[in-house]
Amino acid sequence: MHRSVAVAGWLVIMVHLFVAESLLVTQLGSRSEGASPCRGQSSANTTLAVVTMKTNKVNAQNPTFFGDLHATFDRLESEFSDCAVVLTGTGAVFSAGLDFDHHFPLFARQSLKEIDTWFDAYRATNLRLFTYPRPTVAAVNGHAYAGGLITAFGCDHRVAAEGALQFSLNEVRIGIPMPAVYCEIIKHAVGLRVARELTLFGQVYDLAEAVKMGVVNKTTAPGRLLDDAVAWAALVAPGCYPAYTFAKRALQATTIAAIDSAARLDRDWLSRVMSDPASLRAHAHRYRELKGRDITWVLPG
């Protein structure tokens, strides 16, 4: 469905796309007053895509979530390849990270092949976002935990709504090893010192602390979140995207090289640590603590 309107000098073209009825993509064409377009490029035709994650209530990450995100980027690449992308969620949560009801039973089955296959798909999803050649901005509407925060780190810039938001990489503290690929993405986003603190100790940070640490780049009033995220994404006009793509790849070059170098660590050890008996006991403890009920799978031994 397409709808075009003109609002105070902005040309707005809205295209609603439903992928598996779970992700909403809105294409916006706008004129950013603060943008400096490249020679021959009119800023009045700057286009952006706002992707609203809505696979489930808290965007818990499971195969359906990853499939939705892949399908959305397929659609962006085929139909809106000249769009910058704003990624956001709904309600009080940006993304809650891994879906425990799916993943803890998976790890408990202790099939290294099954875990490796799962991780290959998980890795590909976040790398696709991280290396996307257009400007990407996370409009963080709510809490971002674990894999949900990694998804935000996969974007080039992070704008968060003011409020009682929480941010945490708590994988290690619940018995999930942080994959080497994500350690590199986290370091790229916030630097080694902050990455070490976030990853190893799994504390929960409020918005003020997240800004101080560089986890969030900018805050704004909740009612202005998408406006400000779109405005930031529109700072680079489409005529400058080839230069943006090159600069982004250059900035990521050492990170991508490190990811490639660390791939063997993930391949040789990640599934073993995921399914280690001590890790499985930690998963069960966290599930009972969070859900307030007993686990629904069998622990080995």
VOGU-3710 file (C-alpha; in Angstrom, 3 decimals, decimal comma):
1> mhrsvavagw> 0,000/0,000/0,000  1,441/3,385/-1,028  0,409/6,796/0,250  2,087/10,113/-0,632  1,632/13,343/1,297  3,451/16,669/1,527  4,064/18,004/5,020  5,849/21,320/5,684  8,325/20,912/2,866  8,724/17,174/3,360
11> lvimvhlfva> 7,746/14,674/0,703  6,550/11,599/2,604  6,039/8,348/0,724  4,743/5,597/2,996  4,904/1,977/1,915  3,576/-0,620/4,364  5,150/-4,039/3,945  4,278/-7,019/6,093  6,808/-9,833/6,227  5,290/-12,968/7,749
21> esllvtqlgs> 2,843/-10,498/9,325  5,568/-9,734/11,856  7,695/-6,857/10,608  6,414/-3,518/9,419  8,526/-1,489/7,006  7,643/2,115/6,300  9,478/3,940/3,532  9,803/7,647/4,109  11,040/10,136/1,566  11,907/13,402/3,246
31> rsegaspcrg> 13,891/16,593/3,118  16,276/16,953/6,036  16,930/20,623/6,780  20,317/19,809/8,273  21,566/17,662/5,411  24,182/18,755/2,920  23,441/16,812/-0,265  26,206/15,798/-2,667  26,561/17,655/-5,950  23,548/17,041/-8,144
41> qssanttlav> 21,565/15,321/-5,379  18,350/16,911/-4,145  17,727/16,346/-0,441  13,981/16,552/-1,144  14,206/12,985/-2,459  16,094/11,432/0,425  14,459/8,079/1,198  14,422/6,092/4,399  12,884/2,835/5,577  11,577/2,489/9,115
51> vtmktnkvna> 11,554/-1,186/10,131  9,372/-1,942/13,136  10,168/-5,277/14,788  6,962/-6,996/15,895  7,575/-10,728/15,670  6,296/-11,131/19,223  5,422/-8,908/22,183  9,025/-8,356/23,369  10,837/-9,284/20,139  12,334/-12,360/21,789
61> qnptffgdlh> 14,801/-13,690/19,257  13,977/-17,112/17,847  13,972/-18,649/14,350  10,792/-16,755/13,444  12,370/-13,455/14,485  15,551/-14,161/12,512  13,512/-15,271/9,511  11,441/-12,092/9,642  14,533/-9,905/9,799  16,193/-11,748/6,908
71> atfdrlesef> 13,023/-11,504/4,813  12,782/-7,797/5,550  16,345/-7,168/4,411  15,642/-9,248/1,301  12,773/-6,867/0,560  14,854/-3,784/1,337  17,644/-4,929/-0,963  15,330/-5,809/-3,821  12,868/-2,899/-3,658  14,387/-0,152/-1,479
81> sdcavvltgt> 18,111/-0,525/-1,960  18,670/3,245/-1,835  16,985/3,614/1,562  18,709/4,316/4,820  17,211/2,142/7,558  15,786/2,983/10,987  15,192/-0,102/13,158  12,791/0,107/16,092  10,424/-1,922/18,251  7,089/-1,362/19,952
91> gavfsagldf> 5,962/-0,884/23,539  8,341/-1,063/26,494  10,933/-3,384/24,928  13,223/-2,924/21,919  14,238/-6,580/22,077  14,540/-8,987/25,001  17,240/-11,112/23,367  17,152/-14,868/22,931  13,844/-16,650/23,424  14,579/-18,924/26,396
101> dhhfplfarq> 11,666/-21,256/25,641  13,250/-22,083/22,298  16,962/-21,944/23,071  17,366/-23,530/26,491  15,770/-26,830/25,364  17,932/-26,658/22,231  21,116/-26,358/24,282  19,944/-29,064/26,700  19,682/-31,587/23,861  23,492/-31,311/23,643
111> slkeidtwfd> 23,560/-31,861/19,892  26,656/-29,973/18,806  25,553/-30,184/15,165  22,124/-28,736/15,957  23,623/-25,888/17,999  26,175/-25,140/15,270  23,432/-24,997/12,644  21,381/-22,651/14,843  24,376/-20,415/15,474  25,231/-20,145/11,765
121> ayratnlrlf> 21,781/-18,636/11,140  21,971/-16,385/14,224  25,425/-15,136/13,216  24,347/-14,447/9,634  21,397/-12,315/10,752  23,425/-9,926/12,882  26,317/-9,754/10,425  23,866/-8,846/7,682  22,650/-5,904/9,747  26,174/-4,908/10,821
131> typrptvaav> 27,518/-4,812/7,252  24,429/-3,327/5,570  25,808/-0,757/3,099  23,324/2,023/3,872  23,044/4,185/7,004  21,390/2,244/9,827  19,994/3,822/12,992  18,527/1,984/15,977  15,553/3,872/17,422  15,584/2,232/20,841
141> nghayaggli> 12,026/2,504/22,136  12,488/0,362/25,255  14,678/-2,079/27,130  17,475/-3,790/25,194  18,762/-6,992/26,751  21,445/-9,418/25,621  20,932/-10,276/21,942  18,556/-7,334/21,652  21,355/-4,952/22,605  23,668/-6,705/20,151
151> tafgcdhrva> 21,094/-6,003/17,435  21,209/-2,311/18,391  25,025/-2,433/18,308  24,771/-3,738/14,759  23,440/-0,331/13,686  25,641/2,655/12,879  23,966/4,970/15,409  21,685/4,508/18,417  18,974/6,954/19,516  16,976/6,066/22,645
161> aegalqfsln> 13,701/7,344/24,050  14,030/9,076/27,407  12,619/7,047/30,294  13,361/4,143/32,616  15,096/2,071/29,947  17,468/-0,763/30,846  20,451/-2,055/28,910  22,373/-5,254/29,602  24,556/-7,920/28,050  23,784/-10,574/30,646
171> evrigipmpa> 24,636/-13,695/28,635  27,620/-14,780/30,734  25,715/-14,415/33,999  23,016/-16,811/32,783  25,451/-19,368/31,390  25,511/-18,338/27,728  28,991/-17,716/26,289  29,280/-14,522/24,277  30,185/-15,596/20,722  33,487/-14,244/19,450
181> vyceiikhav> 31,752/-12,628/16,472  29,591/-10,547/18,797  32,518/-9,626/21,025  34,048/-7,974/17,958  30,829/-6,138/17,078  30,487/-4,927/20,672  34,098/-3,684/20,703  33,487/-1,885/17,426  30,418/-0,162/18,900  31,713/0,888/22,329
191> glrvareltl> 35,434/0,142/22,547  37,332/-2,562/24,408  37,051/-1,193/27,965  33,268/-0,842/27,904  32,874/-4,078/25,925  34,822/-5,945/28,598  32,631/-4,574/31,391  29,373/-5,192/29,549  30,255/-8,695/28,394  32,010/-10,221/31,385
201> fgqvydlaea> 29,944/-8,864/34,256  26,423/-8,532/32,815  25,256/-5,559/34,843  22,018/-3,714/34,094  22,473/-0,024/33,211  19,952/2,791/33,134  19,762/5,287/30,295  22,099/7,852/31,878  24,765/5,181/32,405  24,237/3,856/28,880
211> vkmgvvnktt> 24,831/7,324/27,428  27,960/7,817/29,532  29,352/4,491/28,339  28,544/5,135/24,672  25,952/2,373/24,522  23,476/5,062/23,414  24,597/7,979/21,236  21,625/10,293/21,665  18,439/10,551/23,733  15,166/12,191/22,842
221> apgrllddav> 11,607/12,533/24,061  9,581/9,363/23,403  7,241/11,220/21,073  10,174/12,364/18,962  12,076/9,082/18,788  11,310/8,187/15,189  11,537/11,803/14,022  15,012/12,192/15,501  16,197/8,786/14,313  14,955/9,508/10,793
231> awaalvapgc> 16,575/12,951/10,856  19,914/11,404/11,778  19,648/8,737/9,075  18,815/11,489/6,555  22,048/13,382/7,238  23,631/11,452/4,365  21,950/12,040/1,009  21,568/9,077/-1,389  24,064/10,588/-3,813  26,675/10,177/-1,080
241> ypaytfakra> 25,883/6,510/-0,376  28,818/5,129/-2,404  31,165/7,215/-0,259  29,273/6,178/2,897  29,493/2,501/1,963  33,232/2,711/1,385  33,869/4,615/4,624  31,712/2,158/6,584  33,595/-0,806/5,158  36,917/0,866/5,923
251> lqattiaaid> 35,902/1,560/9,531  34,739/-2,044/9,912  37,732/-3,614/8,120  39,734/-4,518/11,223  36,574/-5,769/12,954  35,639/-7,988/10,002  39,197/-9,335/9,902  38,987/-10,084/13,634  35,607/-11,778/13,139  37,083/-13,974/10,418
261> saarldrdwl> 40,062/-14,789/12,622  37,864/-15,650/15,615  35,461/-17,811/13,594  37,405/-20,929/14,505  36,943/-20,199/18,220  33,175/-20,096/17,740  33,233/-23,166/15,505  35,393/-25,281/17,843  34,097/-24,268/21,252  30,834/-22,337/21,292
271> srvmsdpasl> 28,422/-25,269/21,035  30,423/-27,201/23,635  30,191/-24,368/26,156  26,525/-23,725/25,333  25,719/-27,341/26,209  28,154/-27,798/29,093  26,349/-29,263/32,151  27,251/-26,235/34,283  25,858/-23,912/31,596  22,654/-25,954/31,403
281> rahahryrel> 22,163/-25,714/35,159  22,656/-21,940/34,944  20,063/-21,757/32,155  17,535/-23,647/34,259  18,195/-21,417/37,270  17,665/-18,264/35,227  14,500/-19,652/33,615  12,949/-20,456/36,992  14,006/-17,063/38,338  12,580/-15,121/35,398
291> kgrditwvlp> 9,469/-17,148/34,597  8,501/-18,126/38,129  7,894/-21,739/37,095  9,834/-24,921/36,534  11,647/-25,733/33,309  9,788/-27,547/30,534  12,748/-29,597/29,288  14,880/-32,379/30,722  18,376/-31,690/31,961  20,878/-34,391/30,981
301> g> 22,243/-36,653/33,673
//
